[in-house]
Amino acid sequence: SHVVYSITAVHLRNMEHFITAVTHLEDLNPGLSPLALVTSLRKIADQSDSLTHDLVGSSDNRGDIHYETNSFITEQMNINHNLSNFLDEVTHHFITNDHDQRGVVLTPDGTTVALAPLLLGLEYGLRANKASNQPHGFHLLPLAKYLGMSFLQFGNATPPQRLGLDGCWDSVSAPMVFTLSGVPSLATDALVHGGMDGAILGKHLSVVNSSEVNLSTLLRSYYLGTMEELDHDLSTHLRGRYRRENFKKITNVSLLQEKVADALHSHQQKGDLGVESLMEKGIKDFMLRYMECPAIIPRCMWGAAPPLVPLNPLSPPLPFLYIHHTAIPSKPCRSLQMCSKNMRAMQHFHQKGRGWYDIGYSFVVGSDGYIYEGRGWMSVGAHTKGHNTVGYGVAFIGNYTAHLPAQYDMELVHHHLVKCGVSNGFLQENFTILGHRQVVAGTGCPGESLYSEITTWEHYKLLTTRTSTVTDMP
């Protein structure tokens, strides 16, 4: 008996609904292997190109990789009209003239992921699992393709726009349209996220017992697992929110560069130093943007109100980073929903209760694996009275008088955010980390425990006298 699939039940552009659709496909086709299933999904996403053929068609012994043609799969697969339509709309990637990005879905942690490179990565992993000899670095190919095309497209553009753009959803709770925040590169954030996830999960699938693989279960655990389901050793978990850490474990600069060159077939033009130097610059940009820098949840994702007036610009690079705790909210937030609620509450209090133009902090750290954008790198904050023009204010959500934030959350700041700030020219290389209490009298912020911890951080400085103040705007 076929599962009845209603498009009214599943129509939103979010990961939950895509995984529900995959589950329906599995239920409709109980005899279909995960490889056959993912290949058919990839076919729907229209990802059939020479790159795929290079990997899956290069084995001398076809039996090694159980090669199944797309026409065979399509004919053999049970799929109803509604399901087919939804999958076609949700997986087929393109960008409209209005900069709407299609073929992307919103995950529960606030990240937007393109499905085409994810599906290609899953397919490569399952094919490699069945191959007698796994192609070296196969897991990086889907990502490498987008990176290579993007590096070449922008060439030596100044400022470099070889990578990225993020965007905003029309609604976080009921996402349908994702609009990019400007003119995108050919490797948008969503495509990179999909490529990184495809690499991580593809690598995982290449070594597991493939008879025990269930696609919807794997995707559900990777994207829909909550913080409460994780134990203390966070980084070892195969979870979407830790993609940057997990991706770091399966790649390096030279391997990624080699795969980007392969993807472009630029081995045919090895002597072309222009292409090679573009690759090197591009990979360097990639490592900074997606591996050194932390993932930051933009204002539109947490539902920020606009500033009451245009904010004054900062003049980076700045010499200071001030550490705060929010005290209220006093509990750590462990999901996008809860952290966003906290961010909106703080912004409301700062604007209405304190009369400030916006949420005071530059950045805020949740306990969900993410940093939230406050006033950001470019605007003067209202966090450390008398010092707002010379430093950034970073607050940990919670009260840290008697205990510490999670190790992972602290590392996001003192390893990733600060390196990102220095590399991008926002923080001076010899910047100083200070606790709020060191420069403003009468506050215990950032709490006894957290203050004691930051005294052990690189760039922390013990002050013998309070530093001089400047006049602040709210």
Solvent accessible surface area in square Angstrom, and as a share of the most:
residue,aa,sasa,rsa
1,S,157,1.02
2,H,122,0.54
3,V,51,0.29
4,V,134,0.77
5,Y,8,0.03
6,S,44,0.28
7,I,57,0.29
8,T,109,0.64
9,A,65,0.51
10,V,5,0.03
11,H,75,0.34
12,L,25,0.12
13,R,36,0.13
14,N,17,0.09
15,M,0,0.00
16,E,64,0.29
17,H,37,0.16
18,F,0,0.00
19,I,1,0.00
20,T,46,0.27
21,A,0,0.00
22,V,0,0.00
23,T,38,0.22
24,H,31,0.14
25,L,0,0.00
26,E,31,0.14
27,D,76,0.39
28,L,8,0.04
29,N,11,0.06
30,P,122,0.77
31,G,82,0.79
32,L,38,0.19
33,S,44,0.28
34,P,32,0.20
35,L,3,0.01
36,A,3,0.02
37,L,5,0.03
38,V,0,0.00
39,T,1,0.01
40,S,5,0.03
41,L,1,0.00
42,R,7,0.03
43,K,89,0.38
44,I,39,0.20
45,A,2,0.01
46,D,90,0.46
47,Q,18,0.08
48,S,64,0.41
49,D,53,0.27
50,S,72,0.47
51,L,11,0.06
52,T,6,0.03
53,H,105,0.47
54,D,63,0.32
55,L,18,0.09
56,V,4,0.02
57,G,16,0.15
58,S,79,0.51
59,S,35,0.23
60,D,153,0.79
61,N,85,0.44
62,R,110,0.40
63,G,50,0.48
64,D,37,0.19
65,I,9,0.04
66,H,104,0.47
67,Y,68,0.26
68,E,46,0.21
69,T,72,0.42
70,N,34,0.17
71,S,70,0.45
72,F,99,0.41
73,I,1,0.00
74,T,81,0.47
75,E,134,0.60
76,Q,101,0.45
77,M,18,0.08
78,N,65,0.33
79,I,58,0.30
80,N,52,0.26
81,H,135,0.60
82,N,55,0.28
83,L,0,0.00
84,S,39,0.25
85,N,65,0.33
86,F,2,0.01
87,L,0,0.00
88,D,72,0.37
89,E,99,0.45
90,V,0,0.00
91,T,0,0.00
92,H,62,0.28
93,H,36,0.16
94,F,88,0.37
95,I,57,0.29
96,T,33,0.19
97,N,153,0.78
98,D,113,0.59
99,H,57,0.25
100,D,21,0.11
101,Q,3,0.01
102,R,93,0.34
103,G,4,0.04
104,V,3,0.02
105,V,0,0.00
106,L,7,0.04
107,T,3,0.01
108,P,55,0.34
109,D,10,0.05
110,G,7,0.07
111,T,11,0.06
112,T,9,0.05
113,V,0,0.00
114,A,0,0.00
115,L,0,0.00
116,A,0,0.00
117,P,0,0.00
118,L,0,0.00
119,L,1,0.00
120,L,0,0.00
121,G,0,0.00
122,L,1,0.00
123,E,0,0.00
124,Y,0,0.00
125,G,0,0.00
126,L,2,0.01
127,R,7,0.02
128,A,2,0.02
129,N,35,0.18
130,K,61,0.26
131,A,19,0.15
132,S,89,0.58
133,N,121,0.62
134,Q,79,0.35
135,P,52,0.33
136,H,127,0.57
137,G,6,0.06
138,F,5,0.02
139,H,4,0.02
140,L,0,0.00
141,L,17,0.09
142,P,0,0.00
143,L,0,0.00
144,A,0,0.00
145,K,26,0.11
146,Y,13,0.05
147,L,0,0.00
148,G,0,0.00
149,M,77,0.34
150,S,0,0.00
151,F,0,0.00
152,L,72,0.36
153,Q,100,0.44
154,F,40,0.16
155,G,16,0.16
156,N,104,0.53
157,A,35,0.27
158,T,126,0.73
159,P,96,0.60
160,P,73,0.46
161,Q,92,0.41
162,R,14,0.05
163,L,19,0.09
164,G,1,0.01
165,L,49,0.24
166,D,48,0.25
167,G,4,0.04
168,C,49,0.29
169,W,20,0.07
170,D,89,0.46
171,S,37,0.24
172,V,54,0.31
173,S,102,0.66
174,A,46,0.35
175,P,1,0.01
176,M,72,0.32
177,V,54,0.31
178,F,5,0.02
179,T,57,0.33
180,L,7,0.03
181,S,83,0.53
182,G,26,0.25
183,V,106,0.61
184,P,19,0.12
185,S,3,0.02
186,L,72,0.36
187,A,0,0.00
188,T,0,0.00
189,D,15,0.08
190,A,3,0.02
191,L,4,0.02
192,V,0,0.00
193,H,19,0.08
194,G,0,0.00
195,G,0,0.00
196,M,1,0.00
197,D,0,0.00
198,G,0,0.00
199,A,0,0.00
200,I,8,0.04
201,L,0,0.00
202,G,0,0.00
203,K,75,0.32
204,H,60,0.27
205,L,2,0.01
206,S,6,0.04
207,V,113,0.65
208,V,44,0.25
209,N,89,0.46
210,S,25,0.16
211,S,98,0.63
212,E,139,0.62
213,V,23,0.13
214,N,65,0.34
215,L,2,0.01
216,S,4,0.02
217,T,80,0.46
218,L,25,0.13
219,L,2,0.01
220,R,94,0.34
221,S,50,0.32
222,Y,3,0.01
223,Y,12,0.05
224,L,45,0.22
225,G,8,0.08
226,T,63,0.36
227,M,7,0.03
228,E,117,0.52
229,E,111,0.50
230,L,15,0.07
231,D,87,0.45
232,H,185,0.83
233,D,82,0.43
234,L,25,0.12
235,S,38,0.25
236,T,87,0.50
237,H,47,0.21
238,L,52,0.26
239,R,30,0.11
240,G,3,0.03
241,R,32,0.12
242,Y,0,0.00
243,R,9,0.03
244,R,31,0.11
245,E,33,0.15
246,N,11,0.06
247,F,0,0.00
248,K,85,0.36
249,K,126,0.53
250,I,35,0.18
251,T,15,0.09
252,N,78,0.40
253,V,74,0.42
254,S,81,0.52
255,L,19,0.09
256,L,0,0.00
257,Q,44,0.20
258,E,80,0.36
259,K,16,0.07
260,V,0,0.00
261,A,19,0.15
262,D,49,0.26
263,A,11,0.09
264,L,36,0.18
265,H,65,0.29
266,S,10,0.06
267,H,87,0.39
268,Q,145,0.64
269,Q,78,0.35
270,K,124,0.53
271,G,70,0.67
272,D,54,0.28
273,L,138,0.68
274,G,45,0.43
275,V,17,0.10
276,E,63,0.28
277,S,49,0.31
278,L,17,0.08
279,M,6,0.03
280,E,97,0.44
281,K,92,0.39
282,G,0,0.00
283,I,1,0.00
284,K,154,0.65
285,D,40,0.21
286,F,0,0.00
287,M,40,0.18
288,L,39,0.20
289,R,91,0.33
290,Y,2,0.01
291,M,10,0.04
292,E,55,0.25
293,C,11,0.07
294,P,9,0.05
295,A,26,0.20
296,I,52,0.26
297,I,6,0.03
298,P,29,0.18
299,R,46,0.17
300,C,48,0.29
301,M,9,0.04
302,W,1,0.00
303,G,40,0.39
304,A,26,0.20
305,A,45,0.35
306,P,105,0.66
307,P,47,0.29
308,L,102,0.51
309,V,62,0.36
310,P,128,0.81
311,L,34,0.17
312,N,67,0.34
313,P,106,0.67
314,L,13,0.06
315,S,96,0.62
316,P,41,0.25
317,P,68,0.43
318,L,6,0.03
319,P,37,0.23
320,F,42,0.17
321,L,1,0.00
322,Y,1,0.00
323,I,0,0.00
324,H,4,0.02
325,H,17,0.08
326,T,14,0.08
327,A,36,0.28
328,I,150,0.76
329,P,25,0.15
330,S,60,0.39
331,K,159,0.67
332,P,54,0.34
333,C,1,0.01
334,R,97,0.35
335,S,46,0.29
336,L,15,0.07
337,Q,152,0.68
338,M,88,0.39
339,C,0,0.00
340,S,6,0.04
341,K,118,0.50
342,N,13,0.07
343,M,0,0.00
344,R,105,0.38
345,A,60,0.46
346,M,11,0.05
347,Q,5,0.02
348,H,112,0.50
349,F,103,0.43
350,H,11,0.05
351,Q,12,0.05
352,K,135,0.57
353,G,53,0.51
354,R,128,0.47
355,G,45,0.43
356,W,57,0.20
357,Y,51,0.19
358,D,0,0.00
359,I,0,0.00
360,G,1,0.01
361,Y,25,0.10
362,S,1,0.01
363,F,3,0.01
364,V,0,0.00
365,V,2,0.01
366,G,1,0.01
367,S,10,0.06
368,D,0,0.00
369,G,5,0.04
370,Y,5,0.02
371,I,0,0.00
372,Y,0,0.00
373,E,49,0.22
374,G,0,0.00
375,R,15,0.05
376,G,5,0.05
377,W,31,0.11
378,M,102,0.46
379,S,23,0.15
380,V,10,0.06
381,G,1,0.01
382,A,8,0.06
383,H,15,0.07
384,T,0,0.00
385,K,158,0.67
386,G,7,0.07
387,H,3,0.01
388,N,5,0.02
389,T,56,0.33
390,V,47,0.27
391,G,1,0.01
392,Y,0,0.00
393,G,0,0.00
394,V,0,0.00
395,A,0,0.00
396,F,3,0.01
397,I,2,0.01
398,G,0,0.00
399,N,54,0.27
400,Y,3,0.01
401,T,74,0.43
402,A,92,0.71
403,H,95,0.43
404,L,73,0.36
405,P,8,0.05
406,A,48,0.37
407,Q,105,0.46
408,Y,27,0.10
409,D,4,0.02
410,M,1,0.01
411,E,56,0.25
412,L,9,0.04
413,V,0,0.00
414,H,37,0.16
415,H,75,0.33
416,H,31,0.14
417,L,0,0.00
418,V,9,0.05
419,K,105,0.45
420,C,7,0.04
421,G,0,0.00
422,V,41,0.24
423,S,62,0.40
424,N,68,0.35
425,G,35,0.34
426,F,40,0.17
427,L,3,0.01
428,Q,63,0.28
429,E,143,0.64
430,N,119,0.61
431,F,6,0.03
432,T,11,0.06
433,I,1,0.00
434,L,0,0.00
435,G,0,0.00
436,H,27,0.12
437,R,54,0.20
438,Q,22,0.10
439,V,6,0.04
440,V,31,0.18
441,A,71,0.55
442,G,90,0.87
443,T,40,0.23
444,G,47,0.45
445,C,14,0.09
446,P,0,0.00
447,G,3,0.03
448,E,97,0.44
449,S,26,0.17
450,L,0,0.00
451,Y,30,0.11
452,S,62,0.40
453,E,38,0.17
454,I,0,0.00
455,T,54,0.31
456,T,105,0.61
457,W,13,0.05
458,E,139,0.62
459,H,62,0.28
460,Y,39,0.15
461,K,109,0.46
462,L,137,0.68
463,L,43,0.21
464,T,137,0.79
465,T,107,0.62
466,R,128,0.47
467,T,41,0.24
468,S,104,0.67
469,T,87,0.50
470,V,70,0.40
471,T,131,0.76
472,D,39,0.20
473,M,98,0.44
474,P,49,0.31
